[in-house]
Amino acid sequence: MAVGPGTLPDFFPVAGVKLGIASAGIKKPGRKDVVVFELAPQSRVAGIFTRNQFCAAPVTLSRQHLAQGAPRFLLINTGNANAGTGKRGMVDANACCEALARHAGVSTTEILPFSTGVIGEPLPVQKIVDALPEALANTAENRWDEAARGIMTTDTRPKGASRQVNLGGHTVTISGISKGAGMIRPNMATMLGFIATDARIAPDALQMLASELGENSFNRITIDGDTSTNDACMLIASGQYSGPEITLDSPLLPELRVALQQVYLDLAHAIVRDGEGATKFVTIEVRGADGQQEALDVAYTVAHSPLVKTALFASDPNWGRILAAVGRAGVDGLDLDALEIHLGDVCLVRNGGRADDYSEARGQAVMNREEITITIDLKRGDTTETVWTCDFSHDYVTINAEYRT
Amino acid sequence: MAVGPGTLPDFFPVAGVKLGIASAGIKKPGRKDVVVFELAPQSRVAGIFTRNQFCAAPVTLSRQHLAQGAPRFLLINTGNANAGTGKRGMVDANACCEALARHAGVSTTEILPFSTGVIGEPLPVQKIVDALPEALANTAENRWDEAARGIMTTDTRPKGASRQVNLGGHTVTISGISKGAGMIRPNMATMLGFIATDARIAPDALQMLASELGENSFNRITIDGDTSTNDACMLIASGQYSGPEITLDSPLLPELRVALQQVYLDLAHAIVRDGEGATKFVTIEVRGADGQQEALDVAYTVAHSPLVKTALFASDPNWGRILAAVGRAGVDGLDLDALEIHLGDVCLVRNGGRADDYSEARGQAVMNREEITITIDLKRGDTTETVWTCDFSHDYVTINAEYRT
């Protein structure tokens, strides 16, 4: 199951970013499971990585390589996460980078590796190495659609976003793809995002954008509260557009930021819509918080509550469960009499209990929708935070209980 | 579903503690839904209450009355939680206490009220008041069995524990009952525990015992991570036994403590075994932690992970999910190479990855059991903490999605 149509957009090619796809047969013969990004010289890359303490070998290696200079290639494989693989995992990840470097005539540190798939199995290095010539032979700027499919694991559909904006008289193109279906499956580890633009962006501005845009999108979605060992989201700026370099104090930065943020959000939301067993796309907005931490504590406590999520699955406007989740979010001194909770445009809770004008019929009408917003106003301050999640269905249990059988 | 036989013990009566049961017809006509504890004069009571910021009216009132002196009665109703009921909730809870005080000839502040059931509906005060004469007319020391049934809501079975120990030549009796089936259902709010002993215990020792024994039992179980608005656990000491008063420095205190702790644990574990949809009883032990907080952070992150819980349901020894949960528990500087994870007596993770001597067949053999222990050794310090939980099944979704329909 998944929420909404979920069709891929018509991708705009990004000048200076070529995509190559190949089949290494890692899990299934013939399946496209290797994707290569080939970046024009002078491209810049910044990214964010999982905060899981046990990050996978490719995450460690990508971090190291990124610190040593501008990458020329991204190498992604599905079917195997190369996580929980000990010292051998690092050797294997490096061997794949070395092979690609040799074929392409660049240095090993110019390759960023990404792996996604089963945890704890040795990476089938030779299969990946053998597939590299095929991938390199067919790189082209118009293969985003195939790349979106090539990074899928248990996703039920490919995920992409693309747009062009006018930035001070110069056309900027942004295209991106993502994958992920449980906010994480440690077994099919998990979320990846690759966003490319032809804008020329100064390194510090690029890192700021990669951090902040990721924080407001991929770091605000949750399906089951787990965090993968392999999560990564990379922002590529090829610098091939006709405009000037965007720096931290550039007047064009805010506009570029808005355009990029929309692509990040589209890709992040696509993961929630394809959440394991998802039948609802749920926006949880916490307003009136006294600072970001308490806003996020309340939002995530509601978003992760199995009782709230099963009620959403049942289209049950069970405001008592939302209220109880807010109350246990660890925020001291909440004022129940001031608190307001809305479901869509229907007020559920006001003046310390069920709102006087609430009726089950009105709550039910909102709950029946496929896209639902829960707004919680703490009336304590002026901070607002939003997270996105999905419901918790029988299919979630089926998918995760039967994954290995 | 539930784990184990779950039969009630033969209860030892506790001298000075009488139980009365009545039917108020709060949700269903004829159902026993009111339980009264009548305590002999000089009895002492201490307890712990929910930390949910939006605690129910009876919790607030019980806290107030407890601060004003020794209670003579506990009044428990099921079918309605009197939570999320605003100012009216306090008026209603007080009205029930006033009526019982009038019937029994004690003061209102000598009554502790407890409610459990649906959130957000007004308490049917008159029905409860009308049932009080019946409850008071039949109080007796040998009605623990009926009381255990009388405090049930969606529990599939009553929960009790009882034992006698010899304390310095004097027989001490301890009996207790509990209820709860989701670690919380904000809708059927939720966990209650009542433990009585005939020992004479000094007030400060009693409060210490109530806090610490509850902390190590009821505060170490989790079914779905939610915390009720109505949770409460009370320890009653009637003081009718033949021995001396137990004080904080009494040499008999450690032995009494051990006996009480076992009753608390039995009652807490009974709640997990009756967890909504539970098919497994799971002990999660974190060893080698550098302090209690990180031990509990790791234990609860594993215990709450929907991916770990669905794997337990499927009897799938999916060590990657346990590993990833440990890694995201928010503990900085974990050493994957030092970490060890055991499933029962089978080592899953050692030296940074799957243990060399692990085999799927050995893991599967442990997973097939109904009672499973997961041991996580962080190898950072000498703190050990244990929490208990259950698995996450289709029935959990069914029960919580269809609760109100």
Chai-1 contact restraints between the chains, C-beta under 6 A:
chainA,res_idxA,chainB,res_idxB,connection_type,confidence,min_distance_angstrom,max_distance_angstrom,comment,restraint_id
A,N52,B,G327,contact,1.0,0.0,6.0,A-B,restraint_1
A,N52,B,R328,contact,1.0,0.0,6.0,A-B,restraint_2
A,Q53,B,G327,contact,1.0,0.0,6.0,A-B,restraint_3
A,Q53,B,L334,contact,1.0,0.0,6.0,A-B,restraint_4
A,F54,B,G327,contact,1.0,0.0,6.0,A-B,restraint_5
A,F54,B,L336,contact,1.0,0.0,6.0,A-B,restraint_6
A,G84,B,G320,contact,1.0,0.0,6.0,A-B,restraint_7
A,G84,B,L323,contact,1.0,0.0,6.0,A-B,restraint_8
A,G84,B,G353,contact,1.0,0.0,6.0,A-B,restraint_9
A,T85,B,G353,contact,1.0,0.0,6.0,A-B,restraint_10
A,G86,B,G352,contact,1.0,0.0,6.0,A-B,restraint_11
A,G86,B,G353,contact,1.0,0.0,6.0,A-B,restraint_12
A,I119,B,G320,contact,1.0,0.0,6.0,A-B,restraint_13
A,G120,B,G320,contact,1.0,0.0,6.0,A-B,restraint_14
A,G120,B,R354,contact,1.0,0.0,6.0,A-B,restraint_15
A,P186,B,G320,contact,1.0,0.0,6.0,A-B,restraint_16
A,P186,B,R321,contact,1.0,0.0,6.0,A-B,restraint_17
A,P186,B,A324,contact,1.0,0.0,6.0,A-B,restraint_18
A,N187,B,G320,contact,1.0,0.0,6.0,A-B,restraint_19
A,D224,B,P306,contact,1.0,0.0,6.0,A-B,restraint_20
A,D226,B,L307,contact,1.0,0.0,6.0,A-B,restraint_21
A,T227,B,R328,contact,1.0,0.0,6.0,A-B,restraint_22
A,T229,B,A324,contact,1.0,0.0,6.0,A-B,restraint_23
A,P306,B,D224,contact,1.0,0.0,6.0,A-B,restraint_24
A,L307,B,D226,contact,1.0,0.0,6.0,A-B,restraint_25
A,L307,B,N400,contact,1.0,0.0,6.0,A-B,restraint_26
A,T310,B,V397,contact,1.0,0.0,6.0,A-B,restraint_27
A,T310,B,N400,contact,1.0,0.0,6.0,A-B,restraint_28
A,T310,B,A401,contact,1.0,0.0,6.0,A-B,restraint_29
A,F313,B,A401,contact,1.0,0.0,6.0,A-B,restraint_30
A,A314,B,A401,contact,1.0,0.0,6.0,A-B,restraint_31
A,D316,B,R404,contact,1.0,0.0,6.0,A-B,restraint_32
A,G320,B,G84,contact,1.0,0.0,6.0,A-B,restraint_33
A,G320,B,I119,contact,1.0,0.0,6.0,A-B,restraint_34
A,G320,B,G120,contact,1.0,0.0,6.0,A-B,restraint_35
A,G320,B,P186,contact,1.0,0.0,6.0,A-B,restraint_36
A,G320,B,N187,contact,1.0,0.0,6.0,A-B,restraint_37
A,R321,B,P186,contact,1.0,0.0,6.0,A-B,restraint_38
A,L323,B,F54,contact,1.0,0.0,6.0,A-B,restraint_39
A,L323,B,G84,contact,1.0,0.0,6.0,A-B,restraint_40
A,A324,B,P186,contact,1.0,0.0,6.0,A-B,restraint_41
A,A324,B,T229,contact,1.0,0.0,6.0,A-B,restraint_42
A,G327,B,N52,contact,1.0,0.0,6.0,A-B,restraint_43
A,G327,B,Q53,contact,1.0,0.0,6.0,A-B,restraint_44
A,G327,B,F54,contact,1.0,0.0,6.0,A-B,restraint_45
A,R328,B,N52,contact,1.0,0.0,6.0,A-B,restraint_46
A,R328,B,T227,contact,1.0,0.0,6.0,A-B,restraint_47
A,L334,B,Q53,contact,1.0,0.0,6.0,A-B,restraint_48
A,L336,B,F54,contact,1.0,0.0,6.0,A-B,restraint_49
A,G352,B,G86,contact,1.0,0.0,6.0,A-B,restraint_50
A,G353,B,G84,contact,1.0,0.0,6.0,A-B,restraint_51
A,G353,B,T85,contact,1.0,0.0,6.0,A-B,restraint_52
A,G353,B,G86,contact,1.0,0.0,6.0,A-B,restraint_53
A,R354,B,G120,contact,1.0,0.0,6.0,A-B,restraint_54
A,H394,B,H394,contact,1.0,0.0,6.0,A-B,restraint_55
A,H394,B,V397,contact,1.0,0.0,6.0,A-B,restraint_56
A,V397,B,T310,contact,1.0,0.0,6.0,A-B,restraint_57
A,V397,B,H394,contact,1.0,0.0,6.0,A-B,restraint_58
A,V397,B,V397,contact,1.0,0.0,6.0,A-B,restraint_59
A,N400,B,L307,contact,1.0,0.0,6.0,A-B,restraint_60
A,N400,B,T310,contact,1.0,0.0,6.0,A-B,restraint_61
A,A401,B,T310,contact,1.0,0.0,6.0,A-B,restraint_62
A,A401,B,F313,contact,1.0,0.0,6.0,A-B,restraint_63
A,A401,B,A314,contact,1.0,0.0,6.0,A-B,restraint_64
A,R404,B,D316,contact,1.0,0.0,6.0,A-B,restraint_65
